[in-house]
Amino acid sequence: MANDSNRSSTITCPFCEHAQTEEMPVDSCVFFYRCTGCGVMLKPNPGDCCVFCSFGSAECCPPKMKGC
């Protein structure tokens, strides 16, 4: 797997506003993410495929995923 700096996104918690930069996977969606600030478990908003689409600075849409 190639290292691609464009795969990073900053997830901002809607509860505590803590922001954490994470690497987005290229072959799957992330359905759950535990905030590193307050510990709440985030899940995608209705209609979004993953937490990066709902709370990230960049939408995911991995190139190998269908339906994004």
PDB file as gemmi writes it, atoms N, CA and C in Angstrom:
CRYST1    1.000    1.000    1.000  90.00  90.00  90.00 P 1                      
ATOM      1  N   MET A   1       0.851  -1.182   0.000  1.00  0.00           N  
ATOM      2  CA  MET A   1       0.000   0.000   0.000  1.00  0.00           C  
ATOM      3  C   MET A   1       0.893   1.241   0.000  1.00  0.00           C  
ATOM      4  N   ALA A   2       0.635   2.150  -0.890  1.00  0.00           N  
ATOM      5  CA  ALA A   2       1.435   3.374  -1.000  1.00  0.00           C  
ATOM      6  C   ALA A   2       1.053   4.363   0.082  1.00  0.00           C  
ATOM      7  N   ASN A   3       2.016   5.148   0.534  1.00  0.00           N  
ATOM      8  CA  ASN A   3       1.755   6.186   1.530  1.00  0.00           C  
ATOM      9  C   ASN A   3       1.255   7.425   0.802  1.00  0.00           C  
ATOM     10  N   ASP A   4       0.037   7.832   1.068  1.00  0.00           N  
ATOM     11  CA  ASP A   4      -0.589   8.948   0.360  1.00  0.00           C  
ATOM     12  C   ASP A   4      -1.025   9.989   1.375  1.00  0.00           C  
ATOM     13  N   SER A   5      -0.347  11.148   1.385  1.00  0.00           N  
ATOM     14  CA  SER A   5      -0.641  12.190   2.371  1.00  0.00           C  
ATOM     15  C   SER A   5      -2.027  12.796   2.179  1.00  0.00           C  
ATOM     16  N   ASN A   6      -2.672  12.583   1.024  1.00  0.00           N  
ATOM     17  CA  ASN A   6      -4.015  13.101   0.795  1.00  0.00           C  
ATOM     18  C   ASN A   6      -5.078  12.273   1.498  1.00  0.00           C  
ATOM     19  N   ARG A   7      -4.690  11.218   2.181  1.00  0.00           N  
ATOM     20  CA  ARG A   7      -5.642  10.356   2.853  1.00  0.00           C  
ATOM     21  C   ARG A   7      -5.891  10.794   4.298  1.00  0.00           C  
ATOM     22  N   SER A   8      -5.319  11.898   4.734  1.00  0.00           N  
ATOM     23  CA  SER A   8      -5.551  12.338   6.109  1.00  0.00           C  
ATOM     24  C   SER A   8      -6.739  13.303   6.166  1.00  0.00           C  
ATOM     25  N   SER A   9      -7.445  13.237   7.290  1.00  0.00           N  
ATOM     26  CA  SER A   9      -8.609  14.083   7.503  1.00  0.00           C  
ATOM     27  C   SER A   9      -8.700  14.375   9.001  1.00  0.00           C  
ATOM     28  N   THR A  10      -9.124  15.572   9.336  1.00  0.00           N  
ATOM     29  CA  THR A  10      -9.270  15.938  10.741  1.00  0.00           C  
ATOM     30  C   THR A  10     -10.719  15.737  11.156  1.00  0.00           C  
ATOM     31  N   ILE A  11     -10.933  14.816  12.093  1.00  0.00           N  
ATOM     32  CA  ILE A  11     -12.270  14.547  12.630  1.00  0.00           C  
ATOM     33  C   ILE A  11     -12.505  15.490  13.803  1.00  0.00           C  
ATOM     34  N   THR A  12     -13.614  16.231  13.751  1.00  0.00           N  
ATOM     35  CA  THR A  12     -13.981  17.144  14.831  1.00  0.00           C  
ATOM     36  C   THR A  12     -15.227  16.614  15.518  1.00  0.00           C  
ATOM     37  N   CYS A  13     -15.117  16.379  16.813  1.00  0.00           N  
ATOM     38  CA  CYS A  13     -16.227  15.847  17.593  1.00  0.00           C  
ATOM     39  C   CYS A  13     -17.331  16.907  17.720  1.00  0.00           C  
ATOM     40  N   PRO A  14     -18.575  16.546  17.397  1.00  0.00           N  
ATOM     41  CA  PRO A  14     -19.674  17.508  17.512  1.00  0.00           C  
ATOM     42  C   PRO A  14     -20.084  17.772  18.963  1.00  0.00           C  
ATOM     43  N   PHE A  15     -19.578  16.975  19.906  1.00  0.00           N  
ATOM     44  CA  PHE A  15     -19.946  17.135  21.307  1.00  0.00           C  
ATOM     45  C   PHE A  15     -18.961  18.020  22.066  1.00  0.00           C  
ATOM     46  N   CYS A  16     -17.664  17.750  21.907  1.00  0.00           N  
ATOM     47  CA  CYS A  16     -16.655  18.509  22.667  1.00  0.00           C  
ATOM     48  C   CYS A  16     -15.765  19.389  21.781  1.00  0.00           C  
ATOM     49  N   GLU A  17     -15.924  19.266  20.459  1.00  0.00           N  
ATOM     50  CA  GLU A  17     -15.168  20.036  19.469  1.00  0.00           C  
ATOM     51  C   GLU A  17     -13.676  19.709  19.442  1.00  0.00           C  
ATOM     52  N   HIS A  18     -13.291  18.580  20.052  1.00  0.00           N  
ATOM     53  CA  HIS A  18     -11.901  18.130  19.956  1.00  0.00           C  
ATOM     54  C   HIS A  18     -11.628  17.715  18.510  1.00  0.00           C  
ATOM     55  N   ALA A  19     -10.484  18.104  17.977  1.00  0.00           N  
ATOM     56  CA  ALA A  19     -10.115  17.767  16.606  1.00  0.00           C  
ATOM     57  C   ALA A  19      -8.885  16.866  16.613  1.00  0.00           C  
ATOM     58  N   GLN A  20      -8.950  15.795  15.814  1.00  0.00           N  
ATOM     59  CA  GLN A  20      -7.852  14.831  15.729  1.00  0.00           C  
ATOM     60  C   GLN A  20      -7.663  14.448  14.266  1.00  0.00           C  
ATOM     61  N   THR A  21      -6.441  14.567  13.768  1.00  0.00           N  
ATOM     62  CA  THR A  21      -6.147  14.163  12.402  1.00  0.00           C  
ATOM     63  C   THR A  21      -5.880  12.667  12.363  1.00  0.00           C  
ATOM     64  N   GLU A  22      -6.561  11.996  11.450  1.00  0.00           N  
ATOM     65  CA  GLU A  22      -6.456  10.545  11.293  1.00  0.00           C  
ATOM     66  C   GLU A  22      -6.210  10.201   9.833  1.00  0.00           C  
ATOM     67  N   GLU A  23      -5.636   9.047   9.605  1.00  0.00           N  
ATOM     68  CA  GLU A  23      -5.410   8.537   8.252  1.00  0.00           C  
ATOM     69  C   GLU A  23      -6.661   7.771   7.815  1.00  0.00           C  
ATOM     70  N   MET A  24      -7.200   8.115   6.645  1.00  0.00           N  
ATOM     71  CA  MET A  24      -8.377   7.425   6.131  1.00  0.00           C  
ATOM     72  C   MET A  24      -7.945   6.150   5.416  1.00  0.00           C  
ATOM     73  N   PRO A  25      -8.641   5.044   5.639  1.00  0.00           N  
ATOM     74  CA  PRO A  25      -8.309   3.819   4.908  1.00  0.00           C  
ATOM     75  C   PRO A  25      -8.674   3.965   3.434  1.00  0.00           C  
ATOM     76  N   VAL A  26      -7.965   3.252   2.582  1.00  0.00           N  
ATOM     77  CA  VAL A  26      -8.224   3.342   1.147  1.00  0.00           C  
ATOM     78  C   VAL A  26      -9.159   2.246   0.659  1.00  0.00           C  
ATOM     79  N   ASP A  27      -9.448   1.261   1.510  1.00  0.00           N  
ATOM     80  CA  ASP A  27     -10.239   0.126   1.041  1.00  0.00           C  
ATOM     81  C   ASP A  27     -11.466  -0.187   1.901  1.00  0.00           C  
ATOM     82  N   SER A  28     -11.816   0.721   2.804  1.00  0.00           N  
ATOM     83  CA  SER A  28     -12.990   0.478   3.641  1.00  0.00           C  
ATOM     84  C   SER A  28     -13.491   1.788   4.236  1.00  0.00           C  
ATOM     85  N   CYS A  29     -14.714   1.738   4.746  1.00  0.00           N  
ATOM     86  CA  CYS A  29     -15.285   2.886   5.444  1.00  0.00           C  
ATOM     87  C   CYS A  29     -15.135   2.678   6.951  1.00  0.00           C  
ATOM     88  N   VAL A  30     -15.043   3.774   7.697  1.00  0.00           N  
ATOM     89  CA  VAL A  30     -14.941   3.715   9.156  1.00  0.00           C  
ATOM     90  C   VAL A  30     -16.314   4.074   9.713  1.00  0.00           C  
ATOM     91  N   PHE A  31     -16.994   3.086  10.285  1.00  0.00           N  
ATOM     92  CA  PHE A  31     -18.354   3.288  10.773  1.00  0.00           C  
ATOM     93  C   PHE A  31     -18.403   3.851  12.182  1.00  0.00           C  
ATOM     94  N   PHE A  32     -17.396   3.551  12.996  1.00  0.00           N  
ATOM     95  CA  PHE A  32     -17.372   4.019  14.374  1.00  0.00           C  
ATOM     96  C   PHE A  32     -16.011   4.623  14.688  1.00  0.00           C  
ATOM     97  N   TYR A  33     -16.027   5.691  15.485  1.00  0.00           N  
ATOM     98  CA  TYR A  33     -14.790   6.361  15.887  1.00  0.00           C  
ATOM     99  C   TYR A  33     -14.978   6.899  17.299  1.00  0.00           C  
ATOM    100  N   ARG A  34     -14.064   6.546  18.195  1.00  0.00           N  
ATOM    101  CA  ARG A  34     -14.139   7.044  19.566  1.00  0.00           C  
ATOM    102  C   ARG A  34     -13.347   8.350  19.649  1.00  0.00           C  
ATOM    103  N   CYS A  35     -14.015   9.432  20.064  1.00  0.00           N  
ATOM    104  CA  CYS A  35     -13.370  10.734  20.211  1.00  0.00           C  
ATOM    105  C   CYS A  35     -12.240  10.619  21.229  1.00  0.00           C  
ATOM    106  N   THR A  36     -11.074  11.119  20.858  1.00  0.00           N  
ATOM    107  CA  THR A  36      -9.926  11.074  21.766  1.00  0.00           C  
ATOM    108  C   THR A  36      -9.982  12.195  22.798  1.00  0.00           C  
ATOM    109  N   GLY A  37     -10.967  13.074  22.685  1.00  0.00           N  
ATOM    110  CA  GLY A  37     -11.144  14.146  23.665  1.00  0.00           C  
ATOM    111  C   GLY A  37     -12.094  13.754  24.780  1.00  0.00           C  
ATOM    112  N   CYS A  38     -13.345  13.424  24.416  1.00  0.00           N  
ATOM    113  CA  CYS A  38     -14.368  13.139  25.426  1.00  0.00           C  
ATOM    114  C   CYS A  38     -14.741  11.665  25.513  1.00  0.00           C  
ATOM    115  N   GLY A  39     -14.312  10.854  24.566  1.00  0.00           N  
ATOM    116  CA  GLY A  39     -14.567   9.422  24.614  1.00  0.00           C  
ATOM    117  C   GLY A  39     -15.880   8.963  24.016  1.00  0.00           C  
ATOM    118  N   VAL A  40     -16.699   9.894  23.498  1.00  0.00           N  
ATOM    119  CA  VAL A  40     -17.977   9.496  22.911  1.00  0.00           C  
ATOM    120  C   VAL A  40     -17.714   8.707  21.621  1.00  0.00           C  
ATOM    121  N   MET A  41     -18.565   7.708  21.357  1.00  0.00           N  
ATOM    122  CA  MET A  41     -18.453   6.922  20.134  1.00  0.00           C  
ATOM    123  C   MET A  41     -19.263   7.606  19.038  1.00  0.00           C  
ATOM    124  N   LEU A  42     -18.589   8.030  17.991  1.00  0.00           N  
ATOM    125  CA  LEU A  42     -19.256   8.688  16.868  1.00  0.00           C  
ATOM    126  C   LEU A  42     -19.640   7.640  15.833  1.00  0.00           C  
ATOM    127  N   LYS A  43     -20.764   7.868  15.173  1.00  0.00           N  
ATOM    128  CA  LYS A  43     -21.178   7.040  14.052  1.00  0.00           C  
ATOM    129  C   LYS A  43     -21.648   7.983  12.950  1.00  0.00           C  
ATOM    130  N   PRO A  44     -21.653   7.533  11.698  1.00  0.00           N  
ATOM    131  CA  PRO A  44     -22.009   8.416  10.583  1.00  0.00           C  
ATOM    132  C   PRO A  44     -23.422   8.991  10.724  1.00  0.00           C  
ATOM    133  N   ASN A  45     -23.588  10.203  10.234  1.00  0.00           N  
ATOM    134  CA  ASN A  45     -24.923  10.800  10.154  1.00  0.00           C  
ATOM    135  C   ASN A  45     -25.730  10.045   9.105  1.00  0.00           C  
ATOM    136  N   PRO A  46     -27.060  10.055   9.185  1.00  0.00           N  
ATOM    137  CA  PRO A  46     -27.880   9.392   8.167  1.00  0.00           C  
ATOM    138  C   PRO A  46     -27.516   9.888   6.765  1.00  0.00           C  
ATOM    139  N   GLY A  47     -27.304   8.950   5.858  1.00  0.00           N  
ATOM    140  CA  GLY A  47     -26.962   9.283   4.480  1.00  0.00           C  
ATOM    141  C   GLY A  47     -25.460   9.330   4.203  1.00  0.00           C  
ATOM    142  N   ASP A  48     -24.635   9.352   5.246  1.00  0.00           N  
ATOM    143  CA  ASP A  48     -23.182   9.346   5.072  1.00  0.00           C  
ATOM    144  C   ASP A  48     -22.666   7.921   5.205  1.00  0.00           C  
ATOM    145  N   CYS A  49     -21.573   7.629   4.501  1.00  0.00           N  
ATOM    146  CA  CYS A  49     -21.057   6.259   4.533  1.00  0.00           C  
ATOM    147  C   CYS A  49     -20.105   6.015   5.690  1.00  0.00           C  
ATOM    148  N   CYS A  50     -19.521   7.082   6.266  1.00  0.00           N  
ATOM    149  CA  CYS A  50     -18.566   6.859   7.359  1.00  0.00           C  
ATOM    150  C   CYS A  50     -18.391   8.125   8.196  1.00  0.00           C  
ATOM    151  N   VAL A  51     -17.623   8.001   9.279  1.00  0.00           N  
ATOM    152  CA  VAL A  51     -17.407   9.140  10.174  1.00  0.00           C  
ATOM    153  C   VAL A  51     -16.594  10.249   9.510  1.00  0.00           C  
ATOM    154  N   PHE A  52     -15.763   9.912   8.530  1.00  0.00           N  
ATOM    155  CA  PHE A  52     -15.001  10.957   7.829  1.00  0.00           C  
ATOM    156  C   PHE A  52     -15.939  11.844   7.011  1.00  0.00           C  
ATOM    157  N   CYS A  53     -16.964  11.242   6.393  1.00  0.00           N  
ATOM    158  CA  CYS A  53     -17.939  12.032   5.630  1.00  0.00           C  
ATOM    159  C   CYS A  53     -18.768  12.929   6.550  1.00  0.00           C  
ATOM    160  N   SER A  54     -19.051  12.459   7.764  1.00  0.00           N  
ATOM    161  CA  SER A  54     -19.886  13.218   8.691  1.00  0.00           C  
ATOM    162  C   SER A  54     -19.107  14.257   9.487  1.00  0.00           C  
ATOM    163  N   PHE A  55     -17.901  13.919   9.953  1.00  0.00           N  
ATOM    164  CA  PHE A  55     -17.196  14.781  10.898  1.00  0.00           C  
ATOM    165  C   PHE A  55     -15.786  15.159  10.470  1.00  0.00           C  
ATOM    166  N   GLY A  56     -15.346  14.687   9.301  1.00  0.00           N  
ATOM    167  CA  GLY A  56     -13.984  14.944   8.852  1.00  0.00           C  
ATOM    168  C   GLY A  56     -13.851  16.202   8.012  1.00  0.00           C  
ATOM    169  N   SER A  57     -12.620  16.646   7.879  1.00  0.00           N  
ATOM    170  CA  SER A  57     -12.331  17.818   7.046  1.00  0.00           C  
ATOM    171  C   SER A  57     -12.352  17.458   5.566  1.00  0.00           C  
ATOM    172  N   ALA A  58     -12.353  16.157   5.256  1.00  0.00           N  
ATOM    173  CA  ALA A  58     -12.432  15.677   3.879  1.00  0.00           C  
ATOM    174  C   ALA A  58     -13.305  14.435   3.857  1.00  0.00           C  
ATOM    175  N   GLU A  59     -14.193  14.325   2.856  1.00  0.00           N  
ATOM    176  CA  GLU A  59     -15.008  13.127   2.719  1.00  0.00           C  
ATOM    177  C   GLU A  59     -14.125  11.975   2.280  1.00  0.00           C  
ATOM    178  N   CYS A  60     -14.512  10.773   2.625  1.00  0.00           N  
ATOM    179  CA  CYS A  60     -13.651   9.618   2.346  1.00  0.00           C  
ATOM    180  C   CYS A  60     -13.727   9.172   0.897  1.00  0.00           C  
ATOM    181  N   CYS A  61     -14.798   8.488   0.571  1.00  0.00           N  
ATOM    182  CA  CYS A  61     -14.976   7.884  -0.751  1.00  0.00           C  
ATOM    183  C   CYS A  61     -13.715   7.197  -1.254  1.00  0.00           C  
ATOM    184  N   PRO A  62     -13.308   6.116  -0.577  1.00  0.00           N  
ATOM    185  CA  PRO A  62     -12.152   5.372  -1.061  1.00  0.00           C  
ATOM    186  C   PRO A  62     -12.365   4.960  -2.497  1.00  0.00           C  
ATOM    187  N   PRO A  63     -11.352   5.055  -3.325  1.00  0.00           N  
ATOM    188  CA  PRO A  63     -11.526   4.773  -4.755  1.00  0.00           C  
ATOM    189  C   PRO A  63     -12.008   3.355  -5.062  1.00  0.00           C  
ATOM    190  N   LYS A  64     -11.745   2.389  -4.187  1.00  0.00           N  
ATOM    191  CA  LYS A  64     -12.173   1.021  -4.446  1.00  0.00           C  
ATOM    192  C   LYS A  64     -13.560   0.735  -3.923  1.00  0.00           C  
ATOM    193  N   MET A  65     -14.164   1.656  -3.173  1.00  0.00           N  
ATOM    194  CA  MET A  65     -15.485   1.436  -2.601  1.00  0.00           C  
ATOM    195  C   MET A  65     -16.559   1.792  -3.623  1.00  0.00           C  
ATOM    196  N   LYS A  66     -17.632   1.022  -3.631  1.00  0.00           N  
ATOM    197  CA  LYS A  66     -18.759   1.322  -4.500  1.00  0.00           C  
ATOM    198  C   LYS A  66     -19.870   1.915  -3.643  1.00  0.00           C  
ATOM    199  N   GLY A  67     -20.636   2.803  -4.196  1.00  0.00           N  
ATOM    200  CA  GLY A  67     -21.760   3.378  -3.483  1.00  0.00           C  
ATOM    201  C   GLY A  67     -21.444   4.689  -2.786  1.00  0.00           C  
ATOM    202  N   CYS A  68     -20.230   5.139  -2.853  1.00  0.00           N  
ATOM    203  CA  CYS A  68     -19.882   6.432  -2.255  1.00  0.00           C  
ATOM    204  C   CYS A  68     -20.286   7.544  -3.192  1.00  0.00           C  
TER     205      CYS A  68                                                      
END                                                                             
